[in-house]
Amino acid sequence: MLELGILKIWNSTTHTAGVQLVGSLTTYLDDIAVATNIAPEAMIIGNYVLVAIPGGNPRDACVVASWPAGSSGTASITFVIDGGGEAITTGEKGHLEIPFACTIKQVTMEADQSGSIVVDIWKDTYANFPPTDADSITASAPPTISASQKSQDSTLTGWTKSISSGDILAFNVDSCTTITRVTISLKVERS
């Protein structure tokens, strides 16, 4: 699940944060990990942050985006696929609800080792959950690492780039060789 929070503490040495969840005076997450693709200069006390809480377990929480309070601004939506030490298998790997409207500007993939992987991204409304292959937003240009450890694409040829508040994204591995962990980051401009 994703939660909106306000950054209260930032430790650049350990790359951890303290976050108060929006709408709650008592829910505070301390010493949670911050996605390494978020630039330290983006971690400003008082910024809004997007916190991923896998399985609702706060001990596994991770800040996946940060942006200035009260502005549209740029944010990063991050999804990690982990094969548990083995090459990642094909198939759907999970979902994220996006709690704000935005436009995708760039996709970046970073892997734990050199290899190849293709990940399709599907999008649908909460009412139509779960998204399926028919809901692909990547057209014929899904995020791809090819015999490398990273890739980045800001052209996004044919992509459906608009995301509405509350839309659900699904991440589906079409193919993979060698890579056991990959981070997919969508750089977005909030509407």
Buried (B, 14 or more C-beta within 10 A) or exposed (E): EBBBBBBBBBEEEEBBBBBBBBEEEEEBBEEBBBBEBBEEEBBEEEBBBBBBBEEEEBEEBBBBBBBBEEEBBBBBBBBBBEBEEEEBEEEBBEBBEBEBBBEBEBBBBBBBEEBBBBBBBBBBEEEEEEBEEEBBBBEEEBBBBEEBBEBEBEEBEEBBBEBEEEBBBBBBBBEBEBBBBBBBBBBBBBE
